[in-house]
Amino acid sequence: CAQAGINPPETTCSSSAERRFQMSSPHEGGIHIALADGSARFIGENMSRAVLRALTTRAGDEVVGEF
């Protein structure tokens, strides 16, 4: 499930606990996320894993432009 990206099919998750930490949404095609500046954005399920990781972690000090 963790390797499936956004909105994985339920068959790729081995447990409900694993699904709980997966990014998912009832919105077709992606998810809405809240950002630290108070804004919200729609993230499409086809976004590359590298960009998604840069957006959702602070450990790598990545600089992400417009998305």
C-alpha positions in Angstrom: 0.0 0.0 0.0 2.8 2.4 0.9 4.2 1.9 -2.6 0.9 2.6 -4.4 0.9 6.4 -4.3 -2.3 8.5 -3.8 -5.7 6.7 -3.7 -4.4 3.1 -4.0 -6.9 0.3 -4.8 -7.8 -1.4 -1.5 -6.4 -4.6 -2.8 -2.9 -3.2 -2.6 -3.1 -2.6 1.2 -2.6 -5.6 3.4 -4.4 -4.2 6.5 -6.6 -1.4 7.6 -3.8 0.0 9.7 -1.7 0.3 6.6 -4.5 2.2 4.8 -4.8 4.6 7.7 -1.4 6.1 6.9 -1.9 6.1 3.1 -2.9 9.3 1.3 -6.4 8.9 0.1 -9.6 10.8 -0.5 -13.1 10.3 -1.8 -12.2 12.8 -4.5 -11.6 11.2 -7.9 -8.1 11.7 -9.3 -6.3 12.9 -6.2 -6.4 14.4 -2.7 -6.7 17.9 -1.1 -3.9 18.8 1.2 -3.6 21.6 3.8 -0.3 23.5 3.7 1.5 25.3 6.5 0.6 28.7 5.2 -3.1 27.9 5.6 -3.9 27.3 1.9 -5.2 24.0 0.4 -4.3 22.4 -2.8 -5.5 19.5 -4.9 -2.7 17.0 -5.6 -3.3 14.8 -8.6 -2.8 11.0 -8.2 -0.4 11.1 -11.2 2.1 13.4 -9.4 5.6 11.9 -9.4 6.6 10.2 -6.1 9.7 12.4 -5.9 7.7 15.6 -5.9 5.1 14.1 -3.5 7.9 13.1 -1.1 9.4 16.6 -1.4 6.0 18.2 -0.6 5.3 15.9 2.4 8.7 15.8 4.2 11.1 18.4 5.5 14.1 16.1 6.0 15.6 16.5 2.5 15.5 20.3 2.4 14.1 20.0 -1.2 13.0 23.2 -2.9 9.8 22.6 -4.7 8.5 25.2 -7.2 5.0 25.5 -8.4 3.0 22.3 -8.6 
